[in-house]
Amino acid sequence: MAIVSAEKFVKAARDNGYAIGGFNTNNLEWTQAILRAAEAKKTPVLIQTSMGAAKYMGGYKLCKDLITDLVESMGITVPVAIHLDHGNYEAALECIEVGYSSLMFDGSALPIEENLEKAEDVIAKAHAKGISVECEVGTIGGEEDGIVGDGELAPVEDAVRMAALGVDFLAAGIGNIHGPYPANWKGLHLDHLEKLTDALPGVPLVLHGGSGIPDDQIRAAIKLGVAKVNVNTECQLAFCAAMREHVGVFNANEEEYMKKKLFDPRKFLKPGFDAITASVEERIDVFGSANKA
């Protein structure tokens, strides 16, 4: 299937009680792992690039072309959206121009009036080209490419005003954070999520910082209107754990590894990328999106 915008399959998830995974990528093999998992599970998927990852990979156009070419060369049949994650205003406009099929404008660090003004402009420009748009109110805890949030609860009135601009799906802080969750984290504020859902009937909500939230809380959030869950740290940790184990085996059996030429990065890194695939497949099962393509 060709690259598509995300609004239809995210809305279908909202209407039918499951969620679509938004999985961040960092390179070619990472993208292959996500696509391989999505195809195996027959689920729609958003492949996301943060501003930092796009810079690392060589720019937004390279990211867009890489994902598009892999979808074709791998024979992917499920819907795939190329999504900008936590983009500022300038990044959002650039991704519109280079051909992303979906994007997030994150103006949550701005005063609400400026956030709404810029969001309205991004939405108009993106929708004119058939690109789906996610925006955010109420910061998410932790840090994402220099945007720092305290994990506050999104004001319901701000969420209503943002939704009225025609945003396709909305990220709203409910106590979630980016990165690993600390031991003293008190969990999602599902009561506040319910208030948002009541005020925004039918609007797909996005749960950022999905890595590390207990599965029962994720499932409860999906029942309350979350239709997209972002995953990044979980895949990074899975990759790192697999590679640490693999390096330990390598060091213990270096002579044998050298004979088999397992120093070749195509072989050496394989356990890490297999771990990403397994992690993505497991998250898809939790989100309930398998066989929804």
C-alpha angles and dihedrals in degrees: 000000000000122000108279139188114259106230097094099048094041090050090049088054091051092049095047104041106254136095137234120228121239104202121191119224131205106182146350098289091045089055091048090052093052093046092046091053094046092050092048091051094040093230133141111247143191115219105204134201121194118210090256094049092048090053090048092049095048107270141310095285092054091049092049093047093045094053093042093050093047092051088055099040094045092048093237112186101181123090112271126190121196102219134188109221120211095347122175121226095274093047091049092053091047092051090051089055098045094049111259109165095216136017146181120223106199110197094150092118090058127082107277095249092053091045090054094044094052092041091055091053093047092048092051094048094044097045090051086065097040094256120146118231134212121189134181139226123180112030124263116233122254126028132297117181093328096316105120124194134183096216093253124170113260112245107247093221091055091050091051092051092049093048090051089063089068100257111172096220131001133219112208127176115248099163096292122137140197120249129014114347116242121238092250095054108131098208136248119323095236091171089062091046088055090054090052092048092050091050093045107043111194095000111133111236126206126222111209122193091039093160110099100011109130112258093238090058092048091051091048090051091051090054087054096054108284106140101167127045121192120220126185115122093051092060091044091052092047090051092047094048093050092048094048090054091045093050089051091055090045092053092048093050103028096144092054092045091052092052090053091044091234088155085082102111090224087063100028095056096041096096090056094051092044087055090054090052091051091047093051092048091051092051091049089056091051092049091051096230099122113125092011096113 
